[in-house]
Amino acid sequence: MSKTVQNSLLTLVVCLIVAYGFAFMATDGQPVSYFLTERESPEDLKETFDLPDPVFVALTKNWLTGEKDIEDLRRVFFSYTLLLTKIDMATGNSPQAKQAKRQAIIALQKGQFEQAEKNLEEAAQIDLNKGQDYWLAASETYGLMAGVVLLFGDYEQAAQYYEQAAQTIVTIAPDQAGVYLVNQAKQLDEANLLSQTIMVHEKAVSLFEKELEADHPYMLMTLNNMANYYRRAKMYDQAEELFLRVIKYGEAKLSPEHSNLGVWYNNIAMTYSGNNKPKKAEEFFRKSLILFENILGKESAYTKSTANNFMRFLFQYDRSAEAEEIRRTYMEHQ
């Protein structure tokens, strides 16, 4: 695996840690909140991220509407500053493409997001036309274009850019292409296109299975997320098969008290519950809950999420007394 690809995989893993708490955890009901901060005003965030007025106005107008809130805005402001850094630090472009990227940075700093997108498109096309030596740089630029449109929640357009990024390099860097496919699937999922999400993520899994060891941490994370997509689509047998595979390699590779095992136990318990296998579901709910409580305590978001899932499972099977005990033990002080 090339150094560039290793760095890209590491970057994606870091992003997924932030987004999903390392391994994506299935929940029933309220989502888990991993990062709780004091409430701030948009103006506080503007000062924190040192945003130019046009940028602040454009992003605030888009994100402080409907169900979106200040925490969404915080993430978008952070993504904006990170995007500027990534464009500035990008390597491997031809001189002409570098110039187009510099113009994109200027446009972003002025709040001219559509112009920045056009500048990056120009950079990608220049490098594509320069030949194979510049294809990796062109694919990275498509990824940056996805970053621009994601500032405004355009998940479907972002998915298209990630698809272009993957197609550009699938023959020369299939593992890197797999990273882009994972990103494409994530954006399709955000756009509530689950069937398309599954199709794209399956392609990513296929690429990684050829490039990574079966127990590679990123391979396990990718399989876990694939299984969760299957579970949400009620493809329980496929989900069960993948979760068991993840747990098998995870238990052999990780410490018995690693939090990822708790996540995977919870996830397969949710799958067993959906697949009408209550005994197996209860077994793994209890394993997950015990592990999280032992290593993180009762107040942990992971512990509470598993307790909530287990409680709902118990109510489903008319075991209200046991469900109430779970609620009193784990949920009363949240």
N, C-alpha and C positions, 0 to 999 in steps of 0.2 A: 504494500500500500504506500503510495507516494506521501511525502511530507505535507503537500498541499491538501491532499484528501484527509490525512490524519487531523490536520488543523480544522478542516471544515466539519469533520465528524465531531471533534471536540466542541466546536462552536455550537453545533446543533444540540449536542447533549446538554450543554449549559443552558441553552434556550428552553429545552424541554424540562430541565430541572426547575427553572423559574416558573414555567407554565403549569407543570403537572406534579411538582413535588417529587421529582426523579422518575418514578414509574406512575403511569396514569392509573388513578384509582377510581373504580366504578362507585357511584353513589346512587342512592334512591332518595329523592327528595331534595333537600337543600344542598348545594355544592359545598365542598370543603373550602374554608378560607385559610390560606397558609400564611399570609402576610398581613397582619393587622397593624395599622398605623393611625396616628392621630389625624383627625379630619383637618384638611387644609382648604383654603380658598383657591380658586384658579389663579388669583394674583400672587398668592404665596408660591405656587408652583412656577409661575412665570419667572419670579425672582430666583427661585432655586435653580432652574434650568437656564437662566439668562437668555430668554427667548426674545428675538426681535418682535416688535409690535405686530407686523403683518402676519408673522407665523402664529403668534399667540391668538390673534383674532380668527384666523382661518381654522385652526385646530379646535379652538374652544367652541366656535359656532357649530362645528360638526359633531362634537362629542358630548356636550352638555345638553342633550335632548333625549326625550323618551326614557328608556330604562337605563341609559348610560349615566355614570356618576363620576365623581371626582377621582376615584381610583382608576377608572378607565382613562381619564385624562392624564393622570400621572404616568401610566404605562405608555401612552401615546407620546407624551413629551420626552420620555426616556428613549423611546424608539427613534424619535426624530434626531436627538443628539447622537445616538449610536449610529444612525444611518449616515450622518455627515462624516463621522469618523471612519466608517467603513469605506465610503467613497474615496475619502482622502488617502487612505492607506492601501487601497487596492493596487495590486502589482500585476505585471505581465501584459499590460495593454500596450498597443502600438502608440507612438507619439501623438498621432491624430486623435486616437480614442481618448488618450489622457487629456487632451485639450477639451474635448467634448464633456468629459467628466468634470473638469474644472468649471465649465459653464453651468453644469448641473448643480454644483455646490453653490455658486453665486445665486442661481435661481431659487434654490431651497432657502437660502438665507434671506431672500426678499419675499418669501411666501408665495413664490410663483411655482406651484407644484406641478401643474400641467407642463410648463416649460421644462422643468427639471426632468420629467418623464421623457419628453421628446429628446432632450440632450443625451440621456442615457441610452435611448433607442438608437440614436445616431452612433454612439460609441460602440454599442454591440454590433451594429451592422458593419462598421468599419473593421472591427476585429474579425468578424466572420469572413469578410471579403479578403482579408490578409492571409487566410489559410490556416491550416490545422495548428500551427504553433501558437495561435492566438485564440483557439476555441475555448480553452479553459477560462481565459479572461472574459470572453464574450458571455459565457454561461454565468459567470459571477455577476456580470452587469445585469443580466436578466433577473437574477436574484435581487439585486439592488432596486430594480424597477418594481418588483413585487413589494419591496419595503416601502416605496413611495405611496403606492395605492393603498397599502394596508393602513397608512396613517389616517385614511378616511373610511376604513372598514369595507373596502371593495374586495371581498374575498374571492369572488369568481374571477376577476381580472388578475388578482395575485396568483391564483391557481394556474391561469394561462401562462403567466410569465415563468412560473416554476416549471411548467411543462416544457416550455421552450428551452429553459436552462438544461433540463435533463436530456432532451433530444439532441442538443448541441454536442454533448460529450459522451453519450452512452457507449459509443464505440471505442473511445480512447480512455475513459475513466468511469467504468460502470458503477464503482462504489460511490463516487461523487454524484453520479446521476441518481443513484438510489436516495441520497440525501435530499436532492431536489424533489424527488417523487414523494418522499415523506412529507415535505413541506407542502407540496401540491395537495396531497390527501388531507392535510390538516386544514387548509383553506376551504376545500370542498366541504369538509365537515362543518366548518363554521358557517358555510352558506346553506346548511341543512340539505346537502345532496349526498345522503349516506350511501346509496348504491354506487355512485361514481367514486366516492371516497374509498370504498372497499376495493373496487377494481384497480385504482391507482396504487393503493397501499399493498395490494397483492403483488404488483409489479416490483415495488421496492423490496419486499421480502424476498422475492425470487432473485433479485440482483445481489442482495446481501448474503443469501445462502451460498452463493458462488464465491463470494469475496471474503467473508468473515468466518471465524471459528464458531461452532455451534453454541459455545458458552461465552462468547464475547459479550460484554455488558451491553453494548449497543444493539447486538442481535437480540438479546433477551428483552430489552426495552421495546424494540420494534415489534417483536412477536406479541408481547403483552398488549400493545396498543392495537395490533391487528385483531387479537382475540376480543378486545373490548368492542371494536367495530362490529365483529360477528355477533357478539352478545346483544348489542343494541338492535341489530337487524333480526334478532330472534333466530339466528343460525347457531343454535346452542351446541350441536354436536361438533361443529368446526371450532367454536370457541373453546369448548372443553378440551379438545385435543391439543390446541395450542397452549392453553394455560397449564395443562399437565406437563407439557414439554418444557415450558419456562420454569415451572416449579422443580422439575427433575434436575435441570442443570443448575438452577439457582441454589438448591439445597446442597448440591455437591460442591459448589464454588464459594458460596458466601458463608459468613458466620451464622450460626443458628439464631442469633439475635439481630440480624440485619433487618432494617425496616422494610426493605423491598419484599421480603418474604411475607410480611404482614399484608402488604398491598396485594400481592398475588393470591394469598389465601382468601382475602376479601373478594377479589374479583372472580375467582372460580366458585366461591360460595354463591355469589350473585347469579352465576351461570347455572349452577346446579338448581338453584331456586326457580329460575325461569324454565328449566328443563324438567320440572316436576320430579326432582330427586332430593326430597327434603332431608333425609338422613345425612347425605353427603354435604348438603348445604349447611346444616347445623354444625357438622364436624369442622368445617373450614371457617365458619363464622367464629366459632369458639377459639380455634387456633389463632386466627387473626387478632381477635380481641385480647386474648391472653398475652400474645407477643407484644402488641402495641402498649398495653398497660404496663408490662414489665419493663420495657425499654424507654417509653416516653411518658408514662403516667396517665392518669384518668383525664386530665385536662387537655391532653394533646388533641389537635384537630383530627388526626388520623384515628385515634381511639374513639372519639365521639362519632366520627363518620361510620366506622364499623359498627359501633353500638346502635346507631340509628338504622343502619341497614338490617342488622340482626333483629332489632325491635319490630320493624315492619314485617320481616319474615315471620316472626312469632305471631303477630296479629293475624297474618294471612292464614295461619293454621289454627286460629281460635285458641291460642295459648296466651290469653290476655294477662294472666297473673304473672307469668314469666316475663312478658314484654314490659309490664309495669315495673318489675324489679330492675330490669335493664335501664329503664328510664330514670328511676330513682338513683341508681348507682352512678350513671354516667352523664345524664342529661340535665339534671336539675340545676346545676351551677353554671351552665353555659351562658 
